[in-house]
Amino acid sequence: MKIEIWSDIACPFCYIGKRKLEKAIQRLPDSEGIVLEWKSFQLNPSLQTDPNQNTLTYLAETKGWTMEQTLQMTAQVTAMGKEEGLNFDFEHTLVANTKQAHRLLHFAKEKGKQDKLKERLFQAYFEEGKNIDQQDTLLDCAVAVGLDREGAMQVLDSASFDPEIDQDVYESRLIGVQGVPFFVFDRKYGISGAEPIEVFTKTLLQTVAE
């Protein structure tokens, strides 16, 4: 079974959805044949990286929320993450464009390490307060999952994999993706959002049965 997942590293629900899918897969009697493919989707392609601004102030400014409203909203997301064993730290999550990270994910896909890199990027961004638009951060993440530093640097120093990123975005429009995360199971069934684990389990079993 092939599961394609459109997501962005800067999306907390994508991180939560990843963990829920993983837990659902663990419930299957046989999960060896399941292949995950992470598809590029940028929530804000034109976002300017600002390592001096955290997510809280960014959300307050762009959404027109008060800081009290922002803290309330992010506290709810943090609580959802806790249920899945994730430790969101929005106070130290930096505003960063994710295009470079998506390039690196396509490089990792060629090397069979895409899922590991996706996890490492989520962790670096949401839990460690790292700037995922900074080359050193991205290279450290790449090396941490077993990728070649020189090869990763070449990707980041060029426009490598931009056509692949554009293709992912084009495909997302074709199948009607309105937001992320969006999960597609063998191009038969789709799940939008970080649904309960039971929804993932049911869809997995249905796909396997067919």
N, C-alpha and C positions, 0 to 999 in steps of 0.2 A: 504494500500500500504506500502511495505517495501522498504526503500531506504538505501542501504549499501554504505558506503563511505570509501574508502581507502585513508588514509592521514597520514601526520606526523606533529607533533606540530611545528617543526622547518621549516615548509614550508609556506611562506607568501601567496602563491596562494591558499593554502588550507583554510586559514582564510578568504580570499576574496571570495573563492568559497562557503564557508559555508554561508556567508552573502547573496550572490546572490541567493542561493537555498532557504534560509529563506524568502526572499522577493518574490520569485516566488510562494512559498507555500501560502503566505498571499493573493495572487491574486485568489486562488481557492475559489469557492463558498462553498466548504466543505473540510476542511483539518483535521478533527478530527481523521480520520482513518489512518493517515500517521505516520509511525514509522521509526525513524532514527537509524541506527546502524553504529557506527564508527569502522572501521577495522584498524588494526595496519599495518603500513608500515614505515620503517625507511630509510630515504634517505641515511644515512651513519651509518650503524650499528657499525662500528669499530671506530667511532669518539671518541676521548679522550676529556672529559670535561675540559675546560680551562676558569675559571671565570675571568682570567686576560686578556682575548682576546675578542674583540667584533667582530661582524659579518663583519664589514667593512674590518678589517685587515685580517680576515680569508679568505674572498672572494678574496681579492687582492692576497694573497699568493697562494691559491689553484687554482685559475683560471688563474693566471699569468697576471692579470689586473694591470694597474696603479691605484693609489688611485683616480685619476680624473675619470677614467673609472668606477671604483667601485661606486663612489658617483653619477655618472650619471645614472647607472643602478638601484641603490637602490632608487634614486629620482623618477624614473618612477614607481617603485612598490609602493612607498609611495603615489604617486599621485593616483594610482589605488585604493589603500586602502581608501584614503580620500573620493573618490566617493561613497564608501560603508559605510562611517561613522567610519572608522578605523584609528587609529593613530600610524602608525609604527614608531619606534624609533631605527633604526639600529645602531646608535652610541652606544647605551646602551644595545643592544641585545647580550647576552653572548653566547659563544660557549659551547654547552652542548649536551651530549648524551641523547636521548629521551627514552631509553628502560624502565627506571623506570616509566616514565610518562605513557607509554603504559600499563604497568602492572596495574597501578592505574585506568586507563580507563576501563580495563576489570572488575576490582572490582566494579567500579561505574555502569557498565552495569548490574551487578547482583542486584544492589540496585535501579535500575531505574533512575539513575542520571548521565548517561554517557554524554548526550548532554550538560548538565549544566557544567560538569567538563571540557569537551572539550573546551567550551567557556572560562572558567576561566583560563585554561592553556595557551590558545592562548593569552589572555589578559596579563597574568603575564609575558609571554616570550617576546612578541613583543612590548608591550606598557609600561610595568613597569620595564623592564630590570632585571627580576628575573632569578636566576639560577634554571632551572627546572630539574636539576639532583641532587639538594640538598634536603635532606629529609625534613627539616623544611619547605621549600617552598612548596613542594608537599603536605605535611600534612596540611598546611594552606589553600591551594587550595581545598583540600578534605573537610575540615571542613566548608569552605565558601559555599559549595554547599549542605551541610547537611549530609555529610558522617561521620561515626564514626572514630575518630582519632586513637583509639587503633586498630580497624580493619584495617585501612589504613596502620598503622605502621607495622603490621604483614605481610601485603602484600609486603611492601618495604624491610623488613628484610629477606625475603625469595625469592625463585625463583618462587613464585606463578604466575600463568597465563602465564608462558613461553610457554607451549604447545599451548595455545590459540593464542598467538602472532605468533608462528611458523605456525599454521593452517591458520591464516589470510594471511601470506606471501605466503604460498603454494597455497591458493585459488587465490591470485592475479596473480600468474604465470599461473594458469590453464585458467583464463579468459583473459589473455594477457595484464595485466596492465603494461604499460611501464613507467608511471610516475604518480605523484599525484598532485592534487586530482583526484580521479576517482569515479564516481557516478554510481551505478547500481540500476535500477528501476524494482522491482519485478523480477529480473533476466531475464528481457526482453530487456531493453534498457540501453545503457551506455553513459555517457558523460565524456570526458577526459578534464580536465583543468577547469579554472574559466571562463566558457563561459558567454556570455551576458545573462541577466535575461530572455530574450525572448526565448532562447534555453531551459532553464530549464522549463519555463512555458509550452512551446509546448510539451516537453517530459512528463511532469506531466499530462497534459490533455489527451495525447495519451494513457498513461498507465491507467488512470482512465477509459477512454472510453472502453478499452479492458477488 
